[in-house]
């Protein structure tokens, strides 16, 4: 089973990547789909880094980054008995703006069943993720008046 959602963001790819790749801060801008994020290692995400995520209506899952191209995309994988879930996060520059895409792929003996049972929840979560990413990325950082 595969789920995708893309949005056009009127912000630089660097800004979108900065927000998207800072996974520890996801609960700040996706509180309806992410309860908590716990980085299991230090520093920026990198291949091999692990993160525990708790989401409403789902069991906590540990995600391990398996592929990363700084500034463009990262993929991570979470495994459970009979199920492998891959999450993709991509940022692409286009003439119309930056396009951010979230992807979830569920594989394994239980992948199809899990995908069918949680299809609407999964689709809603990735749509919320990308729409909130758009909102946060397009916000300008307020300047401080130091009179």
Steps between C-alpha positions, in 0.01 A plus 500: 500500500625847412375840611631835369418865544676805353463873555647806331673721753582865442829480686853409404589131487756571773228636731267206432784252557598675823148450637444150356830349609479633857290201605533572873282811449221329304262491800511881509343532156312169466343455845194320360709228332811481722478463879873487562838454335806368678831509317704195599831658394647849485539753221329537166334197347740277308497151354469267796345754736193386693193679626207375709167651396168474680189576296132494593332163423834330418757310703826684571750428223876533465602640162852453363629724221604275212560756224575871507609764255551819701263775391292270278361188665516245772340163544459308818367157584300364790458126547247288688434127470378443143512868411760738359395865468713743302446873536633731232548876531599688185562869421533605134550846351275582202433823307161524679653459845626227722316168498498294819384139486428248774478130415411194704559151361383195693652163407532150638249223570280742698573810292193476280268424793643779717488736204132424436400521868682831554466651150288802591704570816830470311380726218364756746829502696722556196265767362505678835879467517558660161236772542642599840854486356384748235352736761807494725747532213316798353495690829756774524709521809392807696767762553566637843474875541787614725410865556 
